Amino acid sequence: MAGYLPFDESNLIALYEKVKISVVSFFFFFSFNSFILLVNLIIEKTYQFFLGSTYF
């Protein structure tokens, strides 16, 4: 029974594709949201600089 897997090859390939897609979308989601957060912070700091505000 060494090397026996209860899956056939097509099911393993489908499972691998699902895991690969979910991992890529997971990292893209967080990297994209962190990018948007940084852009918003830069824009906010720029407006505060030009308006002379010392809010931060």
C-alpha positions as CSV (number, residue, x, y, z in Angstrom):
1,M,0.0,0.0,0.0
2,A,3.0,2.3,-0.1
3,G,2.4,5.3,-2.4
4,Y,-1.3,4.7,-2.5
5,L,-3.5,7.8,-2.8
6,P,-7.3,7.6,-2.6
7,F,-7.6,10.1,-5.5
8,D,-7.2,9.6,-9.2
9,E,-5.0,11.9,-11.2
10,S,-7.8,14.2,-12.5
11,N,-9.1,14.9,-9.0
12,L,-5.6,15.7,-7.8
13,I,-5.0,18.1,-10.7
14,A,-8.4,19.8,-10.0
15,L,-7.6,20.1,-6.3
16,Y,-4.1,21.6,-7.1
17,E,-5.7,24.2,-9.4
18,K,-8.2,25.2,-6.8
19,V,-5.5,25.6,-4.1
20,K,-3.2,27.5,-6.5
21,I,-6.0,29.9,-7.5
22,S,-7.0,30.5,-3.9
23,V,-3.5,31.2,-2.7
24,V,-2.8,33.6,-5.6
25,S,-6.1,35.5,-5.0
26,F,-5.4,35.6,-1.2
27,F,-2.0,37.3,-1.6
28,F,-3.3,39.6,-4.4
29,F,-6.2,40.7,-2.2
30,F,-3.9,41.7,0.7
31,S,-1.2,43.2,-1.4
32,F,-3.7,45.2,-3.4
33,N,-5.4,46.5,-0.2
34,S,-2.1,47.4,1.4
35,F,-1.2,49.3,-1.8
36,I,-4.5,51.2,-1.7
37,L,-4.0,52.0,2.0
38,L,-0.5,53.4,1.3
39,V,-1.8,55.5,-1.6
40,N,-4.6,56.9,0.6
41,L,-2.1,57.8,3.3
42,I,0.2,59.5,0.9
43,I,-2.6,61.5,-0.6
44,E,-3.8,62.5,2.9
45,K,-0.4,63.6,3.9
46,T,0.1,65.6,0.7
47,Y,-3.2,67.4,1.3
48,Q,-2.3,68.2,4.9
49,F,1.1,69.5,3.9
50,F,-0.3,71.9,1.3
51,L,-3.1,73.0,3.6
52,G,-0.7,73.5,6.5
53,S,-2.7,71.2,8.8
54,T,-0.9,69.6,11.7
55,Y,-3.4,66.8,12.2
56,F,-0.8,64.1,12.1
